[in-house]
Amino acid sequence: PHQDGSTMQESRRRSTQGGEVMSEMRRVTAIRNGTVVDHIPSGNAMQVIKILRIDTDRATPVSLVMNVPSDKLGRKDVLKIEDRELDQEDLDRLALIAPAASIAIIRNHAVAEKMRVELADDLVNIAKCSFWNCITKNDREPLPQRMRVTSRDPLQVRCYYCGRGQEIHELIENIL
């Protein structure tokens, strides 16, 4: 993102007339205050909206750009959330879907903070275990919801208590 949170992609193509180079530009409008989530793996922006619990019925705009060229990822999605700044808990949840994402906090049309998402080895109180018989399902055993990352690529997560592997879609459905 640029200083004001806008993103610009430029692609060049040759026209069939005279071999001249034409430039095509796409621009996403800058936001005054909020968060830009960049480098979301292509096609995962809707999962990010769900995992961050973004209310799509609210009056505040959310901008979504999907499947744009990226030097880092090949293709990527970009999400702009007006009037909301992500906190550490949001970043921990985001790491499940977009572990290489970069975050820009925008204040008064300028980048005020930049953050990187990092996937921790242990995920505490991010998502509930999906196994019906896990000890964490027992209300009489008030344990923190704890997952262990056993592989980063591909992402594999297991419940710390019962050892059951968790599918990414299960984690998203059981997000705390």
N, C-alpha and C positions, 0 to 999 in steps of 0.2 A: 504494500500500500504506500501511496505517496504521503507527504506530510499531513494532508487533510483527510486521509483515510480513503481516498479514491483509488481505484485500480484501473490501469489502462493496459490494454493488450493491443499490440500492433502487429498485423500480419501483412506481408508484402506478397503480391501476386503479379504475374506478368499478364497484361492484357493481350488479346490476340491481334490488336491493331498496332503495328509499328514497334512492338516489343517494349513499350514504355512501362515503367514500374508504377503501379498505382498503390496507394496506401489506404488501408481500411482500419479505422479506429473504433473501438468500443469503449465506452466510459460508464462507470457506475457512479452515481451521484455521491458526493461527499456527505458525511454526517457531521452534525454539530457536536454532539456528545454521544458516547456509547462505546461499542466494542466491534472491532473487525477481527474475524477469525479467518486466517489465511492458511493455505496449504492443507485443506481438508482433502483426503483422498477422493477422487472423482466418484460421484454417485452417492456419497455418504452424508451430504448436507442435511437431508431430511432426518436421518438418525441423530445428527448433532442437535437439530431443533428439538427432537423428542428428549434426548438425554439431558439437555440443559433446561428442560421444562419451559420452553418458550411458548407463551400463550399466543397462538396465531389469530385469535379473535380480538386481541387487544387493539387499541387505537394507534399505538406506537408502531412505526414502520419497521419491518424486518426485510432486508434486501438479500437476495440469494442469487448467486451466479454459479452455474453448474457447467462442468466439463470444459473449462477454458485451458488453453495451453499453459504449461508450467515447465521451466527448466529443471526444477527439483523433482517433480513427480511425473512428468509427462503430460498428465491432465489433472486438474484440481477443481475443487469447489471453493467458493469464498462466501462468507456470511457476514452481514453487517446488522448489528442489533442496536437500534437507537435507544438512548436513555437507559442503558443498562451496562454496568461494568461487571465483568466476570470476577469471581473471587476464587480462592484456592480450591474450595470444594468443587466449584464448576470445572476448574482445570483438571482436577483429579478424575472427574467423570468423563470429560472430553478426551482424556488420554486413552480411554478404551477404544475409541473410534478413530481418533486422529492424533496418534502419538508424536507426529512431527509437525503439528500445527504451530503457527506463530500467532500471537495475540497482540493487537495494538489497542490500547485504551485511548480514545479520542476525547479531548476536552476543548471546547471552544474552537473547533475545526482543526486542531493540531494534535499530533501524537504526543501524549503526556507520558505514557509508559509502554514499554515493549516487554512481552513475556514469552517464554517458550513452554510448551506443554512437555511434561516428563512423566513417563509411566513408571510408577514406583514398583518395587518388588512385592510389597504387601499393600493391598487395597483394603482399608478399614472404613466400614460404614459407607461404602459407595453403592453396593448392590447386595440384595439378599440372595442366599443360596437357593437354587431352584429345586433341590432334592426334597421331596415331601417329608422324608423321615430324618432330616438333618437335626442335630441337637439345637440349632439356632431357631428352629420352628417352635420349640417348646417355650411357652411363656413363663414357665417356672424356672427356666435357665436363662436369665438375662445376659446373654453374651454379645459382644460386638460382632457385627457382620464382618467377617474377615476372609479375604481371598488372597491367594498367592499366585503371582505370575510365574508360570513355569517355562514359558517361551514367549519371546517378543515377536518373532517372525517365522512362522505365523503365530498370531496371538493365541496363547493357551493359558487359561486361568482355572485354578482349582480352589474349592472351598478348603479353608485351613482346617476345619473340624472333621468333615466327613470324607474329604479327598475327592469328591465328585467333580469332574470336569464341567465347566460352564460354557455353553455356547454364547457367542456374542449377542444373538437375538434374545436369549434368556436373560443375560445381564441387563440389556436395555429394558426388557419388560419388568425386571425386578429392581430397577434403580431406586435408591432411597432419596 
